Amino acid sequence: MNPFEFRPWYPKGVTYFIAAGASSYIAVVDKEAVLKFPLVPLKETDVYTSTGLQYRRNVREAAVKGLAVEEQILRTLGQHPRIVRLIRKHEDGLVLEYLPNGLVGLCLPWLQRQSLDWDQQYPRWHLSKVLRPAVEILNKLVKYQNTSVQASLHPRVLIA
């Protein structure tokens, strides 16, 4: 079996999956809670090469460490209306508050209105006009250092 292929596994209490990230799955436990757990189960049942098995162990170890850090952060921050609530620790991960409408774009529409596109805010002609003097000064400094005697013995800037 391919060690780089991650197939969903179902810890106790999981009803269905809602998301997957780089190292963890998020699955619904009930209408008020989700379980965040590593991509790789604790005990592998499939046969892998020793290299593949080591890779999968490393992925699990990184995910478990990440979940431990997340748990510590959530416990330190405590409860707040804008922070996902940690309900409890599960044998396979963390049980978190289920926020079915928890998209930031929906919760904070003002954020979308406030953010301006860089090109709209600073057109290219404006940036080149503002940055041209600085670029010219840098070019002169680089040319000067490359032509000096000391620079030829110990060059400070290499230009391709």
ROVEX-510286 format. One record per residue (C-alpha): residue in three letters; residue number from 1; x, y, z. Coordinates in steps of 0.5 Angstrom, whole numbers. Layout:
REM ROVEX-510286
<"ALA", NUM, <X, Y, Z>> ...
This chain:
REM ROVEX-510286
<"MET", 1, <0, 0, 0>> <"ASN", 2, <2, 7, -2>> <"PRO", 3, <5, 10, 5>> <"PHE", 4, <3, 17, 2>> <"GLU", 5, <-4, 16, 1>> <"PHE", 6, <-8, 17, 7>> <"ARG", 7, <-15, 14, 8>> <"PRO", 8, <-20, 16, 13>> <"TRP", 9, <-20, 12, 19>> <"TYR", 10, <-26, 13, 24>> <"PRO", 11, <-24, 14, 32>> <"LYS", 12, <-30, 12, 37>> <"GLY", 13, <-36, 17, 36>> <"VAL", 14, <-34, 20, 29>> <"THR", 15, <-41, 20, 25>> <"TYR", 16, <-38, 24, 19>> <"PHE", 17, <-32, 28, 16>> <"ILE", 18, <-32, 35, 15>> <"ALA", 19, <-25, 37, 13>> <"ALA", 20, <-18, 35, 13>> <"GLY", 21, <-11, 39, 14>> <"ALA", 22, <-4, 37, 13>> <"SER", 23, <-4, 33, 19>> <"SER", 24, <-11, 32, 22>> <"TYR", 25, <-18, 30, 20>> <"ILE", 26, <-24, 34, 23>> <"ALA", 27, <-30, 30, 24>> <"VAL", 28, <-37, 31, 27>> <"VAL", 29, <-38, 27, 34>> <"ASP", 30, <-45, 30, 35>> <"LYS", 31, <-49, 37, 33>> <"GLU", 32, <-45, 41, 38>> <"ALA", 33, <-38, 38, 38>> <"VAL", 34, <-33, 36, 33>> <"LEU", 35, <-26, 31, 34>> <"LYS", 36, <-20, 34, 31>> <"PHE", 37, <-15, 28, 30>> <"PRO", 38, <-9, 26, 27>> <"LEU", 39, <-9, 23, 19>> <"VAL", 40, <-5, 17, 22>> <"PRO", 41, <-8, 12, 27>> <"LEU", 42, <-4, 10, 33>> <"LYS", 43, <-4, 3, 30>> <"GLU", 44, <-3, 1, 23>> <"THR", 45, <-6, -5, 20>> <"ASP", 46, <-4, -4, 13>> <"VAL", 47, <3, -7, 11>> <"TYR", 48, <8, -2, 9>> <"THR", 49, <16, -2, 8>> <"SER", 50, <20, 0, 13>> <"THR", 51, <21, 7, 10>> <"GLY", 52, <14, 8, 9>> <"LEU", 53, <12, 6, 16>> <"GLN", 54, <17, 11, 19>> <"TYR", 55, <14, 17, 15>> <"ARG", 56, <7, 15, 17>> <"ARG", 57, <10, 15, 24>> <"ASN", 58, <13, 22, 23>> <"VAL", 59, <7, 25, 21>> <"ARG", 60, <3, 22, 27>> <"GLU", 61, <8, 25, 32>> <"ALA", 62, <8, 32, 28>> <"ALA", 63, <0, 32, 29>> <"VAL", 64, <0, 29, 36>> <"LYS", 65, <5, 35, 38>> <"GLY", 66, <1, 40, 34>> <"LEU", 67, <-6, 38, 38>> <"ALA", 68, <-2, 38, 44>> <"VAL", 69, <0, 45, 43>> <"GLU", 70, <-7, 47, 40>> <"GLU", 71, <-10, 44, 47>> <"GLN", 72, <-5, 48, 51>> <"ILE", 73, <-7, 55, 47>> <"LEU", 74, <-14, 54, 48>> <"ARG", 75, <-13, 52, 55>> <"THR", 76, <-9, 58, 56>> <"LEU", 77, <-14, 63, 52>> <"GLY", 78, <-20, 60, 56>> <"GLN", 79, <-27, 61, 53>> <"HIS", 80, <-28, 67, 49>> <"PRO", 81, <-34, 68, 44>> <"ARG", 82, <-29, 69, 38>> <"ILE", 83, <-25, 63, 40>> <"VAL", 84, <-27, 55, 38>> <"ARG", 85, <-28, 52, 45>> <"LEU", 86, <-24, 46, 47>> <"ILE", 87, <-30, 41, 50>> <"ARG", 88, <-25, 36, 52>> <"LYS", 89, <-19, 31, 51>> <"HIS", 90, <-21, 25, 47>> <"GLU", 91, <-16, 19, 47>> <"ASP", 92, <-15, 20, 39>> <"GLY", 93, <-15, 28, 39>> <"LEU", 94, <-19, 34, 41>> <"VAL", 95, <-26, 35, 42>> <"LEU", 96, <-28, 42, 40>> <"GLU", 97, <-34, 46, 39>> <"TYR", 98, <-38, 45, 33>> <"LEU", 99, <-39, 51, 29>> <"PRO", 100, <-43, 50, 23>> <"ASN", 101, <-43, 57, 20>> <"GLY", 102, <-36, 59, 23>> <"LEU", 103, <-33, 61, 16>> <"VAL", 104, <-29, 68, 18>> <"GLY", 105, <-32, 71, 11>> <"LEU", 106, <-39, 70, 14>> <"CYS", 107, <-38, 72, 21>> <"LEU", 108, <-34, 78, 19>> <"PRO", 109, <-36, 81, 13>> <"TRP", 110, <-33, 88, 14>> <"LEU", 111, <-26, 85, 14>> <"GLN", 112, <-28, 84, 6>> <"ARG", 113, <-30, 91, 5>> <"GLN", 114, <-24, 94, 9>> <"SER", 115, <-19, 90, 5>> <"LEU", 116, <-17, 93, -1>> <"ASP", 117, <-13, 90, -7>> <"TRP", 118, <-6, 92, -7>> <"ASP", 119, <-6, 94, -14>> <"GLN", 120, <-12, 98, -13>> <"GLN", 121, <-9, 102, -7>> <"TYR", 122, <-2, 102, -10>> <"PRO", 123, <-2, 102, -18>> <"ARG", 124, <5, 100, -21>> <"TRP", 125, <7, 107, -24>> <"HIS", 126, <6, 110, -17>> <"LEU", 127, <11, 104, -14>> <"SER", 128, <16, 105, -19>> <"LYS", 129, <16, 112, -19>> <"VAL", 130, <17, 112, -11>> <"LEU", 131, <22, 106, -11>> <"ARG", 132, <26, 109, -17>> <"PRO", 133, <31, 114, -13>> <"ALA", 134, <32, 108, -8>> <"VAL", 135, <33, 103, -14>> <"GLU", 136, <38, 108, -17>> <"ILE", 137, <42, 109, -11>> <"LEU", 138, <43, 102, -9>> <"ASN", 139, <45, 101, -16>> <"LYS", 140, <50, 106, -16>> <"LEU", 141, <53, 103, -9>> <"VAL", 142, <53, 96, -12>> <"LYS", 143, <57, 99, -18>> <"TYR", 144, <62, 103, -13>> <"GLN", 145, <63, 97, -9>> <"ASN", 146, <65, 92, -15>> <"THR", 147, <70, 97, -18>> <"SER", 148, <74, 99, -11>> <"VAL", 149, <80, 95, -10>> <"GLN", 150, <78, 92, -3>> <"ALA", 151, <72, 90, -7>> <"SER", 152, <76, 86, -12>> <"LEU", 153, <80, 83, -6>> <"HIS", 154, <74, 81, -2>> <"PRO", 155, <67, 82, -6>> <"ARG", 156, <61, 84, -2>> <"VAL", 157, <56, 84, -7>> <"LEU", 158, <56, 79, -12>> <"ILE", 159, <51, 80, -19>> <"ALA", 160, <49, 75, -23>> 
